[in-house]
Amino acid sequence: MSPPDGPPASAPFAPYELAPGVAIGGAAFPVIAGPCAVEGVERTVEAARLVAGIAERLGLAVVFKVSFDKANRSSIDSYRGRGIEEGLAAIQAAKAATGLPATTDVHEPWQCERAAEVAEVLQIPAFLCRQTDLLLAAADTGRAVNVKKGQFMAPEDMVRVADKVRSRGNERVSITERGYAFGYHNLVVDMRSFTILHEAGLPVVFDVTHSLQLPGGGRETGGDRRFAEPLARAAVAAGVDGLFLEVHPDPPNALSDRATQLDPERAERLLESVLAVRRAVAG
């Protein structure tokens, strides 16, 4: 479905190590999971242990996700996190408690080197996916770079985003689909996006929970978690290379993204179901 001047079809990307013990591509199916933002060391470690338990029971390779800062909140009064020093300390504590590798958002170039001391994967937020200096700084750390596809970006346009990372000699770049702006305060997931990105030789992760958002429209972003399972199953059937989902011990009382984060029990059931879909598609 690419336009005539879109990316040409190419051979599938070569599988690579997203983080130690976690590959992406081929038979590998990584899961990136954890709460939206750091809410303190104790809660972060609790969440990591819950995610590690899910990974062990289902036999999944997991990267623990939590952000030390969320710089794109709807309101100046919205919770952002604990800042880089306390936030990275919480992530380090979670890693020490579970042995899981980690990923976190970076918003400014100067944060990349510091975050890379703790996180094995650096995540570029969707609203910043075209910020050249940020992409280059993340690439220069040598860490894997996971770029969230902007809600305003066509999938074929993400090829040039990936090229910015690769221009620094870092081939470990993946794209995470999280829905496209669909009118005001709504998102839609176009399943054709996965094929278009694959044809461009890019690994694709599907962000289940952020695709459920109803962005803006009030003091905090809303959402509808009813659709987590059907969207996740459809994306896996469409051939995504991994899943991203925000998992919180107590979603209704989360300090951010409370409308879309999943509790651990529901997240585990969802992952069980998508693994069944993946096996069925593989035949």
C-alpha positions as CSV (number, residue, x, y, z in Angstrom):
1,M,0.0,0.0,0.0
2,S,3.0,2.3,-0.2
3,P,2.9,5.2,-2.6
4,P,5.1,5.0,-5.7
5,D,7.9,6.9,-4.0
6,G,7.6,4.9,-0.8
7,P,10.2,2.5,0.5
8,P,11.1,-0.4,-1.9
9,A,10.6,-3.9,-0.7
10,S,13.7,-5.4,0.8
11,A,14.8,-8.7,2.4
12,P,13.6,-9.2,6.0
13,F,15.9,-7.6,8.6
14,A,18.5,-9.7,10.2
15,P,17.5,-10.7,13.8
16,Y,19.6,-8.9,16.4
17,E,20.0,-8.6,20.2
18,L,17.6,-6.0,21.5
19,A,19.1,-6.5,25.0
20,P,21.2,-9.3,26.6
21,G,19.1,-12.4,26.3
22,V,16.4,-10.7,24.3
23,A,16.4,-11.0,20.5
24,I,14.1,-9.5,18.0
25,G,13.4,-11.1,14.6
26,G,13.0,-14.6,13.3
27,A,11.5,-17.0,15.9
28,A,12.1,-14.5,18.7
29,F,9.1,-12.6,20.1
30,P,10.2,-10.0,22.7
31,V,7.8,-8.3,25.1
32,I,8.4,-4.8,26.5
33,A,6.4,-4.4,29.6
34,G,6.1,-2.3,32.8
35,P,4.5,0.8,34.2
36,C,4.2,4.1,32.5
37,A,6.4,6.2,34.9
38,V,8.6,5.7,37.9
39,E,6.5,6.2,41.0
40,G,9.3,5.5,43.5
41,V,11.8,2.7,44.0
42,E,9.4,0.4,45.9
43,R,6.6,0.5,43.4
44,T,9.0,0.2,40.5
45,V,10.6,-2.9,42.0
46,E,7.2,-4.4,42.7
47,A,6.1,-3.9,39.1
48,A,9.4,-5.4,37.8
49,R,8.9,-8.5,39.9
50,L,5.4,-8.9,38.6
51,V,6.6,-8.6,35.0
52,A,9.4,-11.0,35.7
53,G,6.9,-13.5,37.1
54,I,4.8,-13.3,33.9
55,A,7.9,-13.8,31.8
56,E,9.0,-16.9,33.7
57,R,5.6,-18.5,33.6
58,L,5.0,-17.9,29.9
59,G,8.6,-18.5,28.8
60,L,8.9,-15.0,27.4
61,A,12.0,-12.8,26.8
62,V,11.1,-9.5,28.4
63,V,12.5,-6.0,28.6
64,F,11.2,-4.1,31.7
65,K,9.8,-0.7,30.7
66,V,9.4,2.4,32.9
67,S,10.0,6.1,32.2
68,F,12.0,8.3,34.6
69,D,10.2,11.3,33.0
70,K,7.1,11.8,30.8
71,A,7.7,15.2,29.3
72,N,4.6,15.3,27.1
73,R,1.8,15.2,29.7
74,S,-1.5,16.7,28.8
75,S,-1.4,19.3,31.7
76,I,1.2,21.1,33.6
77,D,-0.4,19.5,36.7
78,S,0.0,15.9,35.3
79,Y,2.4,13.5,37.0
80,R,5.7,13.3,35.0
81,G,7.9,10.9,37.1
82,R,10.7,11.4,39.5
83,G,13.4,12.9,37.3
84,I,16.5,11.4,35.8
85,E,18.6,10.7,38.9
86,E,15.9,9.2,41.2
87,G,14.2,7.6,38.2
88,L,17.3,5.8,36.9
89,A,18.1,4.7,40.5
90,A,14.7,3.1,40.6
91,I,15.3,1.3,37.3
92,Q,18.6,0.0,38.5
93,A,17.0,-1.3,41.7
94,A,14.4,-3.1,39.6
95,K,17.0,-4.7,37.4
96,A,19.0,-5.8,40.4
97,A,15.9,-7.4,41.9
98,T,14.8,-9.3,38.8
99,G,17.7,-9.6,36.4
100,L,15.6,-8.1,33.6
101,P,17.1,-5.7,31.1
102,A,15.3,-2.3,30.9
103,T,14.2,0.5,28.6
104,T,13.3,4.1,29.3
105,D,12.3,7.2,27.4
106,V,14.8,9.9,26.6
107,H,13.5,13.4,25.6
108,E,16.7,15.4,25.1
109,P,20.1,14.5,23.6
110,W,22.0,15.1,26.9
111,Q,19.9,12.4,28.6
112,C,20.9,9.6,26.2
113,E,24.4,8.9,27.6
114,R,23.2,9.0,31.2
115,A,20.2,6.7,30.5
116,A,22.4,4.3,28.6
117,E,24.4,3.6,31.7
118,V,21.3,1.9,33.1
119,A,19.0,1.0,30.2
120,E,19.8,-1.5,27.5
121,V,17.3,0.0,25.1
122,L,16.6,3.7,24.6
123,Q,13.1,4.6,23.6
124,I,12.3,7.7,21.5
125,P,8.8,9.1,22.3
126,A,6.3,9.3,19.5
127,F,6.1,13.1,19.5
128,L,9.9,13.3,19.2
129,C,10.4,10.6,16.6
130,R,11.7,13.2,14.0
131,Q,14.1,15.0,16.3
132,T,17.4,14.4,14.6
133,D,19.7,15.4,17.4
134,L,17.9,13.1,19.8
135,L,18.0,10.2,17.4
136,L,21.7,10.7,16.7
137,A,22.5,11.0,20.4
138,A,20.6,7.8,21.2
139,A,22.4,6.0,18.3
140,D,25.8,7.1,19.5
141,T,25.4,5.3,22.8
142,G,25.5,2.0,21.0
143,R,22.3,0.9,22.7
144,A,19.4,-0.5,20.8
145,V,17.0,2.3,19.8
146,N,13.3,1.7,19.8
147,V,11.4,4.6,18.1
148,K,7.7,5.1,18.8
149,K,6.0,6.0,15.5
150,G,4.5,9.4,15.7
151,Q,0.7,9.7,15.7
152,F,1.2,12.0,12.7
153,M,3.6,9.7,10.7
154,A,2.8,7.4,7.8
155,P,4.6,4.1,8.2
156,E,6.8,4.6,5.1
157,D,8.0,7.9,6.6
158,M,9.6,6.0,9.5
159,V,12.3,4.7,7.1
160,R,14.0,8.1,7.1
161,V,13.8,8.1,10.9
162,A,15.5,4.7,11.1
163,D,18.1,6.0,8.6
164,K,19.1,8.7,11.0
165,V,19.9,6.1,13.7
166,R,21.7,3.9,11.1
167,S,23.7,6.8,9.8
168,R,25.8,6.5,13.0
169,G,26.6,2.9,12.4
170,N,23.9,1.6,14.8
171,E,21.8,-1.0,13.0
172,R,19.8,-1.9,16.1
173,V,16.7,0.2,15.5
174,S,13.1,-0.9,15.8
175,I,9.8,0.9,15.2
176,T,6.9,0.7,17.6
177,E,3.4,1.3,16.2
178,R,1.0,3.1,18.6
179,G,-1.8,4.3,16.4
180,Y,-2.5,7.2,14.1
181,A,-4.4,10.4,14.9
182,F,-8.0,9.8,13.9
183,G,-9.8,13.1,14.2
184,Y,-9.8,14.8,17.5
185,H,-9.0,12.8,20.7
186,N,-8.9,9.4,19.0
187,L,-6.4,6.9,17.5
188,V,-6.8,4.2,14.9
189,V,-4.3,1.3,14.3
190,D,-3.8,0.6,10.6
191,M,-2.7,-3.1,10.4
192,R,-1.2,-2.3,6.9
193,S,1.5,-0.4,8.8
194,F,3.2,-3.6,9.9
195,T,3.6,-4.9,6.4
196,I,4.8,-1.6,5.1
197,L,7.5,-1.4,7.8
198,H,8.5,-5.0,7.2
199,E,8.9,-4.4,3.5
200,A,11.3,-1.6,4.4
201,G,13.4,-4.1,6.4
202,L,12.4,-2.7,9.8
203,P,11.4,-4.7,12.9
204,V,8.1,-3.7,14.3
205,V,6.7,-3.8,17.8
206,F,3.1,-3.1,18.6
207,D,2.3,-0.9,21.5
208,V,-1.0,-2.3,22.8
209,T,-1.8,0.1,25.6
210,H,-0.9,3.4,24.1
211,S,-3.0,2.5,21.0
212,L,-6.0,2.5,23.4
213,Q,-5.5,6.1,24.3
214,L,-8.0,8.9,23.7
215,P,-5.3,11.7,23.6
216,G,-5.8,15.1,25.2
217,G,-9.3,16.5,25.7
218,G,-8.9,17.1,29.4
219,R,-6.4,17.3,32.3
220,E,-5.1,13.8,31.5
221,T,-5.2,11.5,28.5
222,G,-8.1,9.1,28.5
223,G,-8.5,5.7,26.9
224,D,-10.5,2.5,26.7
225,R,-8.7,-0.7,27.8
226,R,-11.6,-2.8,26.5
227,F,-9.9,-3.1,23.2
228,A,-6.5,-4.4,24.4
229,E,-7.1,-8.0,23.6
230,P,-8.6,-7.6,20.1
231,L,-5.9,-5.2,19.0
232,A,-3.1,-7.3,20.4
233,R,-4.4,-10.5,18.7
234,A,-4.9,-8.7,15.4
235,A,-1.4,-7.2,15.4
236,V,0.2,-10.6,16.2
237,A,-1.8,-12.2,13.4
238,A,-0.6,-9.5,11.1
239,G,3.0,-10.4,11.9
240,V,4.5,-8.0,14.4
241,D,7.9,-8.9,15.8
242,G,7.1,-8.1,19.5
243,L,4.6,-6.4,21.8
244,F,4.8,-3.4,24.1
245,L,2.3,-3.0,26.9
246,E,2.2,-1.0,30.1
247,V,1.6,-3.1,33.2
248,H,0.9,-1.6,36.6
249,P,0.2,-3.3,39.9
250,D,-2.9,-1.0,40.5
251,P,-3.9,0.7,37.2
252,P,-6.9,2.7,38.7
253,N,-4.5,4.4,41.1
254,A,-1.6,4.8,38.7
255,L,-0.2,8.3,38.6
256,S,-0.2,8.4,34.8
257,D,-2.0,6.5,32.0
258,R,-4.5,5.0,34.5
259,A,-7.1,4.6,31.8
260,T,-5.0,2.2,29.6
261,Q,-2.4,0.4,31.8
262,L,-3.2,-3.3,32.4
263,D,-3.1,-5.1,35.8
264,P,-0.7,-8.1,35.9
265,E,-3.3,-10.8,35.7
266,R,-5.0,-9.3,32.7
267,A,-1.6,-8.7,31.0
268,E,-0.7,-12.4,31.5
269,R,-4.0,-13.6,30.1
270,L,-3.5,-11.3,27.1
271,L,0.0,-12.6,26.4
272,E,-1.2,-16.2,26.7
273,S,-3.8,-15.5,24.1
274,V,-1.4,-13.8,21.7
275,L,1.1,-16.6,22.0
276,A,-1.7,-19.0,20.9
277,V,-2.4,-16.7,17.9
278,R,1.3,-16.7,17.0
279,R,1.5,-20.5,17.1
280,A,-1.6,-20.8,15.0
281,V,-0.3,-18.3,12.4
282,A,3.1,-20.1,12.3
283,G,1.1,-23.3,11.4
